[in-house]
Amino acid sequence: MKTLSLFIAVCIASTCYSQLKKLPIKKTADLHAFFHYTGKGERIISGHRGSYLKGYPENAIETFAYVLKNTPAFFEIDPRLTKDSVIVLLHDATLDRTTTGKGKLSDYTWEEVKQLRLKDRDGNITPYRIPTLQEAIDWARGKTVLNLDKKDVPMQMIADLLRKNKADHFMMVTVHNAKQAKFYFNDNPERMMSAFVKTEDALKEYEAAGIPWKNMIAYIGSENKPANKVMFDLLHARGVMCMISAAPVYDKLATVQERAAAYRDIFAQGADILESDLPVEVAEAMKQKH
């Protein structure tokens, strides 16, 4: 009986990770191939900050596991520095919205941050705490891909951590311009990037900087509009998948049905990757008939 109880406890603590819907990525070549546009109708889901639901806070490993129990996905996450320079996952510079803490993260040491608990979408306190980026890397290996947004962590610090962990085959970094992309490319010519490419001028800047398109997916904005077709066509011709984020607009629609219709239309209009606060809803929407 004790052995059975221990097994159940371990399974619960690990969120039964063997049941997760993992991405088929084991080496850098797999990462590049997974995010290469082929025109065969690939549809990939990205969890914006993981997800943000009742009982599941954003930027939490337990939330990533919940999503992967329901659908394959990768995750955009937010690295920030504590007072003693530990990299943790937190979107805001302040603790108030998503944790039981108050004030700036940068005023707290990691030992202090560990005592805080995360809040869910409705402001309810959960059992979960803020994870370190190192913990997220250790958890994600062999399961999914993490996309590191650009916050207050120096790029060299991020690059050093990825190299130390030999993690570039399941990690990517968000870059807002060609200069940032050039830094990461020079540091590792195989590094994958989620690049802001919202205009033709931006596209030309990446090409002028000599960044290979095989190293990038392209974030083109949060609006599903006809004008996006120009960027879709330009980027698809270069083998680049295009991502729309539903988080600021379409995730906020009032009903599940409205959101589902919006998600389906984003893919129908030409996007290959949909980033959402509600990745499980996106997966369900894609199963439904129009």
Contacts in CASP RR format, 6 or more apart in sequence:
PFRMAT RR
TARGET T0000
AUTHOR 0000-0000-0000
METHOD contacts of the structure
MODEL  1
MKTLSLFIAVCIASTCYSQLKKLPIKKTADLHAFFHYTGKGERIISGHRG
SYLKGYPENAIETFAYVLKNTPAFFEIDPRLTKDSVIVLLHDATLDRTTT
GKGKLSDYTWEEVKQLRLKDRDGNITPYRIPTLQEAIDWARGKTVLNLDK
KDVPMQMIADLLRKNKADHFMMVTVHNAKQAKFYFNDNPERMMSAFVKTE
DALKEYEAAGIPWKNMIAYIGSENKPANKVMFDLLHARGVMCMISAAPVY
DKLATVQERAAAYRDIFAQGADILESDLPVEVAEAMKQKH
15 62 0 8 1.000
15 65 0 8 1.000
15 66 0 8 1.000
15 69 0 8 1.000
16 69 0 8 1.000
17 65 0 8 1.000
17 143 0 8 1.000
19 69 0 8 1.000
20 65 0 8 1.000
20 68 0 8 1.000
20 69 0 8 1.000
20 143 0 8 1.000
21 68 0 8 1.000
21 69 0 8 1.000
21 70 0 8 1.000
21 71 0 8 1.000
21 72 0 8 1.000
22 68 0 8 1.000
22 72 0 8 1.000
22 142 0 8 1.000
22 143 0 8 1.000
22 144 0 8 1.000
23 34 0 8 1.000
23 72 0 8 1.000
23 73 0 8 1.000
23 74 0 8 1.000
23 142 0 8 1.000
23 143 0 8 1.000
23 144 0 8 1.000
23 145 0 8 1.000
24 30 0 8 1.000
24 34 0 8 1.000
25 31 0 8 1.000
25 34 0 8 1.000
25 142 0 8 1.000
25 145 0 8 1.000
25 169 0 8 1.000
25 170 0 8 1.000
26 142 0 8 1.000
26 169 0 8 1.000
27 169 0 8 1.000
28 168 0 8 1.000
28 169 0 8 1.000
28 190 0 8 1.000
28 192 0 8 1.000
30 169 0 8 1.000
31 145 0 8 1.000
31 169 0 8 1.000
31 170 0 8 1.000
31 172 0 8 1.000
31 192 0 8 1.000
32 190 0 8 1.000
32 192 0 8 1.000
32 214 0 8 1.000
32 215 0 8 1.000
34 44 0 8 1.000
34 145 0 8 1.000
35 44 0 8 1.000
35 192 0 8 1.000
35 217 0 8 1.000
35 241 0 8 1.000
36 214 0 8 1.000
36 239 0 8 1.000
36 241 0 8 1.000
37 235 0 8 1.000
37 236 0 8 1.000
37 239 0 8 1.000
37 240 0 8 1.000
37 241 0 8 1.000
37 242 0 8 1.000
37 272 0 8 1.000
38 239 0 8 1.000
39 236 0 8 1.000
41 272 0 8 1.000
42 241 0 8 1.000
42 272 0 8 1.000
43 267 0 8 1.000
43 272 0 8 1.000
43 273 0 8 1.000
43 274 0 8 1.000
43 286 0 8 1.000
44 73 0 8 1.000
44 74 0 8 1.000
44 241 0 8 1.000
44 272 0 8 1.000
44 273 0 8 1.000
44 274 0 8 1.000
45 71 0 8 1.000
45 72 0 8 1.000
45 73 0 8 1.000
45 74 0 8 1.000
45 273 0 8 1.000
45 274 0 8 1.000
45 276 0 8 1.000
45 279 0 8 1.000
45 282 0 8 1.000
45 283 0 8 1.000
46 73 0 8 1.000
46 74 0 8 1.000
46 75 0 8 1.000
46 76 0 8 1.000
46 147 0 8 1.000
46 243 0 8 1.000
46 273 0 8 1.000
46 274 0 8 1.000
46 275 0 8 1.000
46 276 0 8 1.000
46 279 0 8 1.000
47 67 0 8 1.000
47 73 0 8 1.000
47 74 0 8 1.000
47 75 0 8 1.000
47 76 0 8 1.000
47 275 0 8 1.000
47 276 0 8 1.000
47 277 0 8 1.000
47 279 0 8 1.000
48 58 0 8 1.000
48 76 0 8 1.000
48 245 0 8 1.000
48 246 0 8 1.000
48 247 0 8 1.000
48 251 0 8 1.000
48 275 0 8 1.000
48 276 0 8 1.000
48 277 0 8 1.000
48 279 0 8 1.000
49 58 0 8 1.000
49 59 0 8 1.000
49 75 0 8 1.000
49 76 0 8 1.000
49 77 0 8 1.000
49 78 0 8 1.000
49 91 0 8 1.000
49 277 0 8 1.000
50 58 0 8 1.000
50 59 0 8 1.000
50 60 0 8 1.000
50 63 0 8 1.000
50 64 0 8 1.000
50 67 0 8 1.000
50 75 0 8 1.000
50 76 0 8 1.000
50 77 0 8 1.000
50 277 0 8 1.000
50 279 0 8 1.000
51 58 0 8 1.000
51 63 0 8 1.000
51 66 0 8 1.000
51 67 0 8 1.000
51 277 0 8 1.000
51 278 0 8 1.000
51 279 0 8 1.000
51 280 0 8 1.000
52 58 0 8 1.000
52 63 0 8 1.000
52 120 0 8 1.000
52 121 0 8 1.000
52 277 0 8 1.000
52 278 0 8 1.000
53 63 0 8 1.000
53 66 0 8 1.000
53 120 0 8 1.000
53 121 0 8 1.000
53 278 0 8 1.000
54 120 0 8 1.000
54 121 0 8 1.000
54 122 0 8 1.000
54 124 0 8 1.000
55 120 0 8 1.000
55 121 0 8 1.000
55 124 0 8 1.000
55 126 0 8 1.000
56 62 0 8 1.000
56 63 0 8 1.000
56 66 0 8 1.000
56 120 0 8 1.000
56 121 0 8 1.000
56 126 0 8 1.000
57 63 0 8 1.000
57 98 0 8 1.000
57 118 0 8 1.000
57 119 0 8 1.000
57 120 0 8 1.000
57 121 0 8 1.000
57 126 0 8 1.000
57 128 0 8 1.000
58 91 0 8 1.000
58 98 0 8 1.000
58 118 0 8 1.000
58 277 0 8 1.000
59 77 0 8 1.000
59 78 0 8 1.000
59 89 0 8 1.000
59 90 0 8 1.000
59 91 0 8 1.000
59 98 0 8 1.000
59 118 0 8 1.000
59 130 0 8 1.000
59 131 0 8 1.000
60 89 0 8 1.000
60 118 0 8 1.000
60 126 0 8 1.000
60 128 0 8 1.000
60 130 0 8 1.000
60 131 0 8 1.000
61 128 0 8 1.000
61 131 0 8 1.000
61 135 0 8 1.000
61 136 0 8 1.000
61 139 0 8 1.000
62 126 0 8 1.000
62 128 0 8 1.000
63 128 0 8 1.000
64 75 0 8 1.000
64 136 0 8 1.000
64 139 0 8 1.000
64 140 0 8 1.000
64 144 0 8 1.000
66 280 0 8 1.000
67 73 0 8 1.000
67 75 0 8 1.000
67 279 0 8 1.000
67 280 0 8 1.000
68 143 0 8 1.000
68 144 0 8 1.000
70 280 0 8 1.000
70 283 0 8 1.000
71 279 0 8 1.000
71 280 0 8 1.000
71 282 0 8 1.000
71 283 0 8 1.000
72 144 0 8 1.000
73 144 0 8 1.000
73 279 0 8 1.000
73 283 0 8 1.000
74 144 0 8 1.000
74 145 0 8 1.000
74 146 0 8 1.000
74 147 0 8 1.000
75 140 0 8 1.000
75 144 0 8 1.000
75 145 0 8 1.000
75 146 0 8 1.000
75 147 0 8 1.000
76 147 0 8 1.000
76 149 0 8 1.000
76 174 0 8 1.000
76 194 0 8 1.000
76 275 0 8 1.000
77 89 0 8 1.000
77 133 0 8 1.000
77 136 0 8 1.000
77 146 0 8 1.000
77 147 0 8 1.000
77 148 0 8 1.000
77 149 0 8 1.000
78 89 0 8 1.000
78 90 0 8 1.000
78 91 0 8 1.000
78 149 0 8 1.000
78 151 0 8 1.000
79 87 0 8 1.000
79 88 0 8 1.000
79 89 0 8 1.000
79 133 0 8 1.000
79 148 0 8 1.000
79 149 0 8 1.000
79 151 0 8 1.000
79 153 0 8 1.000
79 158 0 8 1.000
80 87 0 8 1.000
80 88 0 8 1.000
80 89 0 8 1.000
80 90 0 8 1.000
80 93 0 8 1.000
80 105 0 8 1.000
80 106 0 8 1.000
80 151 0 8 1.000
80 152 0 8 1.000
80 153 0 8 1.000
81 87 0 8 1.000
81 88 0 8 1.000
81 105 0 8 1.000
81 106 0 8 1.000
81 152 0 8 1.000
81 153 0 8 1.000
82 88 0 8 1.000
82 105 0 8 1.000
82 106 0 8 1.000
82 108 0 8 1.000
82 109 0 8 1.000
82 110 0 8 1.000
82 113 0 8 1.000
83 106 0 8 1.000
83 107 0 8 1.000
83 108 0 8 1.000
83 109 0 8 1.000
84 109 0 8 1.000
84 110 0 8 1.000
86 109 0 8 1.000
86 110 0 8 1.000
86 113 0 8 1.000
86 132 0 8 1.000
87 132 0 8 1.000
87 133 0 8 1.000
87 134 0 8 1.000
87 153 0 8 1.000
87 157 0 8 1.000
87 161 0 8 1.000
88 105 0 8 1.000
88 110 0 8 1.000
88 113 0 8 1.000
88 130 0 8 1.000
88 131 0 8 1.000
88 132 0 8 1.000
88 133 0 8 1.000
89 130 0 8 1.000
89 131 0 8 1.000
89 132 0 8 1.000
89 133 0 8 1.000
89 136 0 8 1.000
90 98 0 8 1.000
90 99 0 8 1.000
90 105 0 8 1.000
90 130 0 8 1.000
91 98 0 8 1.000
91 149 0 8 1.000
91 151 0 8 1.000
92 98 0 8 1.000
92 105 0 8 1.000
93 104 0 8 1.000
93 105 0 8 1.000
93 106 0 8 1.000
93 152 0 8 1.000
94 103 0 8 1.000
94 104 0 8 1.000
94 105 0 8 1.000
95 101 0 8 1.000
95 102 0 8 1.000
95 103 0 8 1.000
95 104 0 8 1.000
95 105 0 8 1.000
95 108 0 8 1.000
95 116 0 8 1.000
96 102 0 8 1.000
96 103 0 8 1.000
97 119 0 8 1.000
98 118 0 8 1.000
98 119 0 8 1.000
99 116 0 8 1.000
99 117 0 8 1.000
99 118 0 8 1.000
99 119 0 8 1.000
99 130 0 8 1.000
100 116 0 8 1.000
100 117 0 8 1.000
100 119 0 8 1.000
100 125 0 8 1.000
101 116 0 8 1.000
105 113 0 8 1.000
106 152 0 8 1.000
110 132 0 8 1.000
113 129 0 8 1.000
113 130 0 8 1.000
114 129 0 8 1.000
114 130 0 8 1.000
116 129 0 8 1.000
116 130 0 8 1.000
117 125 0 8 1.000
117 126 0 8 1.000
117 127 0 8 1.000
117 128 0 8 1.000
117 129 0 8 1.000
118 125 0 8 1.000
118 126 0 8 1.000
118 128 0 8 1.000
118 129 0 8 1.000
118 130 0 8 1.000
119 125 0 8 1.000
119 126 0 8 1.000
120 126 0 8 1.000
131 139 0 8 1.000
133 148 0 8 1.000
133 161 0 8 1.000
134 161 0 8 1.000
134 165 0 8 1.000
136 146 0 8 1.000
137 146 0 8 1.000
137 161 0 8 1.000
137 165 0 8 1.000
137 167 0 8 1.000
137 171 0 8 1.000
140 146 0 8 1.000
140 170 0 8 1.000
140 171 0 8 1.000
141 167 0 8 1.000
141 170 0 8 1.000
142 170 0 8 1.000
144 170 0 8 1.000
145 170 0 8 1.000
145 171 0 8 1.000
145 172 0 8 1.000
146 170 0 8 1.000
146 171 0 8 1.000
146 172 0 8 1.000
147 171 0 8 1.000
147 172 0 8 1.000
147 173 0 8 1.000
147 174 0 8 1.000
147 194 0 8 1.000
148 158 0 8 1.000
148 171 0 8 1.000
148 172 0 8 1.000
148 173 0 8 1.000
148 174 0 8 1.000
149 174 0 8 1.000
150 173 0 8 1.000
150 174 0 8 1.000
150 175 0 8 1.000
150 176 0 8 1.000
150 180 0 8 1.000
155 173 0 8 1.000
155 180 0 8 1.000
155 183 0 8 1.000
155 184 0 8 1.000
156 187 0 8 1.000
158 173 0 8 1.000
159 183 0 8 1.000
159 184 0 8 1.000
159 187 0 8 1.000
159 188 0 8 1.000
161 167 0 8 1.000
162 168 0 8 1.000
162 171 0 8 1.000
162 173 0 8 1.000
162 188 0 8 1.000
162 191 0 8 1.000
163 187 0 8 1.000
163 188 0 8 1.000
168 188 0 8 1.000
168 190 0 8 1.000
168 191 0 8 1.000
168 192 0 8 1.000
171 192 0 8 1.000
172 191 0 8 1.000
172 192 0 8 1.000
172 193 0 8 1.000
172 194 0 8 1.000
172 217 0 8 1.000
173 184 0 8 1.000
173 191 0 8 1.000
173 192 0 8 1.000
173 193 0 8 1.000
173 194 0 8 1.000
174 193 0 8 1.000
174 194 0 8 1.000
174 195 0 8 1.000
174 196 0 8 1.000
174 219 0 8 1.000
175 181 0 8 1.000
175 184 0 8 1.000
175 193 0 8 1.000
175 194 0 8 1.000
175 195 0 8 1.000
175 196 0 8 1.000
176 196 0 8 1.000
177 196 0 8 1.000
177 202 0 8 1.000
177 205 0 8 1.000
178 202 0 8 1.000
178 205 0 8 1.000
178 206 0 8 1.000
178 208 0 8 1.000
178 209 0 8 1.000
178 211 0 8 1.000
179 209 0 8 1.000
181 193 0 8 1.000
181 195 0 8 1.000
181 206 0 8 1.000
181 209 0 8 1.000
181 211 0 8 1.000
181 216 0 8 1.000
182 209 0 8 1.000
182 210 0 8 1.000
182 211 0 8 1.000
184 191 0 8 1.000
184 193 0 8 1.000
185 191 0 8 1.000
185 193 0 8 1.000
185 209 0 8 1.000
185 210 0 8 1.000
185 211 0 8 1.000
185 212 0 8 1.000
185 215 0 8 1.000
189 212 0 8 1.000
189 215 0 8 1.000
190 215 0 8 1.000
191 215 0 8 1.000
192 215 0 8 1.000
192 216 0 8 1.000
192 217 0 8 1.000
193 211 0 8 1.000
193 215 0 8 1.000
193 216 0 8 1.000
193 217 0 8 1.000
194 216 0 8 1.000
194 217 0 8 1.000
194 219 0 8 1.000
194 243 0 8 1.000
195 206 0 8 1.000
195 211 0 8 1.000
195 216 0 8 1.000
195 217 0 8 1.000
195 218 0 8 1.000
195 219 0 8 1.000
196 202 0 8 1.000
196 218 0 8 1.000
196 219 0 8 1.000
197 203 0 8 1.000
197 206 0 8 1.000
197 216 0 8 1.000
197 218 0 8 1.000
197 219 0 8 1.000
197 220 0 8 1.000
197 231 0 8 1.000
197 235 0 8 1.000
197 240 0 8 1.000
198 219 0 8 1.000
198 220 0 8 1.000
198 221 0 8 1.000
198 231 0 8 1.000
199 231 0 8 1.000
200 230 0 8 1.000
200 231 0 8 1.000
200 234 0 8 1.000
203 231 0 8 1.000
203 234 0 8 1.000
203 235 0 8 1.000
206 213 0 8 1.000
206 216 0 8 1.000
213 235 0 8 1.000
213 238 0 8 1.000
213 239 0 8 1.000
213 240 0 8 1.000
214 239 0 8 1.000
216 240 0 8 1.000
217 240 0 8 1.000
217 241 0 8 1.000
217 242 0 8 1.000
217 243 0 8 1.000
217 272 0 8 1.000
217 273 0 8 1.000
218 231 0 8 1.000
218 235 0 8 1.000
218 240 0 8 1.000
218 241 0 8 1.000
218 242 0 8 1.000
218 243 0 8 1.000
219 243 0 8 1.000
219 245 0 8 1.000
219 275 0 8 1.000
220 228 0 8 1.000
220 231 0 8 1.000
220 232 0 8 1.000
220 235 0 8 1.000
220 242 0 8 1.000
220 243 0 8 1.000
220 244 0 8 1.000
221 243 0 8 1.000
221 244 0 8 1.000
221 245 0 8 1.000
222 244 0 8 1.000
222 245 0 8 1.000
222 246 0 8 1.000
222 247 0 8 1.000
222 248 0 8 1.000
222 249 0 8 1.000
223 244 0 8 1.000
223 249 0 8 1.000
224 244 0 8 1.000
224 250 0 8 1.000
224 262 0 8 1.000
224 265 0 8 1.000
224 266 0 8 1.000
224 269 0 8 1.000
224 271 0 8 1.000
226 269 0 8 1.000
228 242 0 8 1.000
228 244 0 8 1.000
228 269 0 8 1.000
228 270 0 8 1.000
228 271 0 8 1.000
229 269 0 8 1.000
229 270 0 8 1.000
231 242 0 8 1.000
232 242 0 8 1.000
232 269 0 8 1.000
232 270 0 8 1.000
232 271 0 8 1.000
235 241 0 8 1.000
235 242 0 8 1.000
236 242 0 8 1.000
241 272 0 8 1.000
241 273 0 8 1.000
242 270 0 8 1.000
242 271 0 8 1.000
242 272 0 8 1.000
242 273 0 8 1.000
243 271 0 8 1.000
243 272 0 8 1.000
243 273 0 8 1.000
243 274 0 8 1.000
243 275 0 8 1.000
244 266 0 8 1.000
244 271 0 8 1.000
244 273 0 8 1.000
244 274 0 8 1.000
244 275 0 8 1.000
245 274 0 8 1.000
245 275 0 8 1.000
245 276 0 8 1.000
246 259 0 8 1.000
246 262 0 8 1.000
246 263 0 8 1.000
246 266 0 8 1.000
246 274 0 8 1.000
246 275 0 8 1.000
246 276 0 8 1.000
246 277 0 8 1.000
246 278 0 8 1.000
246 282 0 8 1.000
247 275 0 8 1.000
247 276 0 8 1.000
247 277 0 8 1.000
250 259 0 8 1.000
250 262 0 8 1.000
250 263 0 8 1.000
250 266 0 8 1.000
250 276 0 8 1.000
251 259 0 8 1.000
251 276 0 8 1.000
251 277 0 8 1.000
251 278 0 8 1.000
253 259 0 8 1.000
253 262 0 8 1.000
256 281 0 8 1.000
259 278 0 8 1.000
259 281 0 8 1.000
259 285 0 8 1.000
260 281 0 8 1.000
260 284 0 8 1.000
260 285 0 8 1.000
260 288 0 8 1.000
261 285 0 8 1.000
263 274 0 8 1.000
263 276 0 8 1.000
263 281 0 8 1.000
263 282 0 8 1.000
263 285 0 8 1.000
263 286 0 8 1.000
264 285 0 8 1.000
264 286 0 8 1.000
264 288 0 8 1.000
264 290 0 8 1.000
266 274 0 8 1.000
267 274 0 8 1.000
267 286 0 8 1.000
274 282 0 8 1.000
276 282 0 8 1.000
END
